Amino acid sequence: MANKFYFDFRDVFHAGRMGFKGKKILMHFLGLMLGYVIYELLVYLSLAGSGVGGEFWQRYGLCPVFFLLKPGMAFPSSTIILTIIGAIVWLVIYLLFSTAVCKVAIEELRGDAFFSMREALKFSARNSKSVYISIIGLIAIVLFCLLFPSLFGLIDLIPKIEQVAEHVGTPLTTFFTIPIYFLGLFMVLTIFAIMFGLCLLPAIIAVTGEDTFESLYQLYSTIWNQPWRLVIYNKILWFIAFLGVFIFAAISFVGLYIAYLPSVLLAKQESFYFADVVARALKIVGASYLMQFIPGANLAGVSSMPWTLDLSTFFLFVSFIMIGAIVVAYPLAVNSCGQTLIYVILRRKIDGENMLEVAEEEALETNVEEKKLEG
C-alpha cells in the first residue's frame, strides 16, 4: 500500500478512497443488478393471476419494496413466500460479490494493485460457501439455544404418563437455570456474531482463505477480544460510507439533471415529450417525489403514450435503475474495503500477526495455480 499503515483507527479512513475504484464498484453493481432482477421476477411471477398485479404495479412499480415491513395492500401467501426467498437470494449474491471485493482489497493492501476481477470472483466462488455455512451455523446455534430450555418441559407432554410427567419437566427446567443462563449469554454473543458476521465474514475469508471452522473461530475471537474497537471502527466506517454515498448521490443527481435540463425545458406537454417520459420513468422506479423537479411534467401521470415514447420510458427507467445501483454499489464497496481493513487491524491487535505480509507457502500455491492455468 502506498500510504503508511498504522494498524489503528486511522487506517479505517482509507476505506472511502479504496472503495472508490471502478473494479470494486462494478462487482457490487453486478451483484446488485443480478439480485434485483431475480427479486423482481419472483415478486411479479407470484402476482400472476392473483388479480392484484395491476394495483401492485401502480403502487410500487419496480421499487424493491419488502412489503412485509410496510404492508399497504393484501398479498397472496405465495407472494410473501417468494419475496422472502428473493431477499435471501439477494443476500446470498451480495455475500458472494462482497467476498470478491474484499479479496481485491486485501491484495491491493499487499501490493498487488492489478489483481483482476476475474481472479477475485473465482476465489469467491471457491470459498464463499464458507461464508454461507458459517452464517447458517450461527443461526442454528441461536435456534438451539432458544429451543434447548424447552426440551425438558416437553416431558410433560408425553402421552399416558401425564400425571407422572407433569412433575418432572418443570423441575428439570428450573434445575438447569444456571446452565441455561450461560446458554443465554452465549446466544447473545452469537446474535452479535451474526450481525457483524454478515459484514466481517467475507473479509475474514478473503484475508485468510480458511475454512468454515477457522472463519467462525476468527469471528468469535474478534468479537470477544476487541468488541469496543470493532464497534467504534464500524461506526467510523458507516459514517464514511454514509457521507460518501450522500455526496456521490448528490453529484450524480445534479450532473444528470443539468445534462437533461435543456431537453426537459424544451419538452411540449401536449405532445407527450421528454418531461412526461421522465416523470413516468421516475414513477415506475418508485421515485415519484423527484417529479416536482421536472418542469412541464404532468404530475398526475399519463395514462397512455405512443409506442415510441413507451420505448423511451423503458430505456429511461432501466437507466435510472442502473444509475441507482451504481450509487448504492459505492457504499457497499466502501463497506467491503473497510471490513477488510478492520479485520487486518484487529487481527494485529489480537495475536500480533500482520495479515498484509504474504506467507511464502501462499505465494508458492499461487504460483502453482498460475502455472496450472497457463498449462
Buried (B, 14 or more C-beta within 10 A) or exposed (E): EEEEBEBEBEBBBBBBEBBBBEBBBBBBBBBBBBBBEBBBEBBBEBBEEBEBBEBBEEBBBBBBBEBEEEEEEEBBEBBBEBBEBBBEBBBBBBBBBBBBBBBBBBBBBBEBEEBEBEBBBBBBEEBBBBBBBBBEBBEEBBEEBEEBBEEBEEBBEEEEEEEEBEEBBBEEBEEBEEEBEEBEEBBEBBBBBBEBBBBBBBBBBBBBBBBBEBBBEBBBBBBEBBEEBBEBBBEBBBEBBEEBBEEBBEEBBEEEEEEBEEEBEEBEEEEBBBBBBBBBBBBBBBBBEBBEBBEBBBEEEBEEBEEEBEEBBEEBBBEBBBBBBBBBBBBBBBBBBBBBBBBBBBBBBBEEEEBBEBEEEEEEEEEEEEEEEEE
